[in-house]
Amino acid sequence: MALEGKHSFGSIDETRVTFVEKNVTENRKDFLQKLLEHNGFEVIIEEEKKQKEEDPQLYTIAVTDMVFNPTIWVYERKLKTFDGHKVTPNYWNQVSEDTNPRYWKNS
């Protein structure tokens, strides 16, 4: 799921949350959970209901901080990686481990 400007919030069980991403795989869930907890957020995960038994298990990731917006936090460089660098959009989307934000490439 790409970063969106929309701030989604709601409830999981009886806890008010900001949704980070919905319908993510287990690998993505683990990455986001570790990254967000490393940055001091309380993460809540909800398993999505499967349409068919053979479908992969998907998850919804949310945090209890109602003002958290992933797009703003990533582009304002407020999140830190595990080694102390700032999270970039490519790092957030698991495209690259590179944390040096080059928005254009020079040959």
C-alpha positions, 0 to 999 in steps of 0.5 A: 500500500502506497503512502496516502495523504488521507488520515484514516481513523476508527476503532479496533475492538473498543480502542480508537486508532489511526489506521496505518495500512490495511490488508497487508501480508504477514511480512509487511505486518512484522516490518511495520510493527517493529518500525512503529514500536521502535519509534515509540508507537503503541501498535494494534494489529487486527486479523482480516477475515478470510474470504476462502480458507486457502486465501493468505491471512491479511492484517490491519495495522493501526496505532493508538496515536490519533494524530499520527499520519504515516505520510506526514511522518515519512515525508517530514522525516520524523521516523527513525530506522533501526540504525538511527537514520531517517525513514524515506518513502522507499524504506517505508514501502520496503523498496530499498534499504537506502535511507539517503533520499535522492528524488532524482538520479544523476548518471 
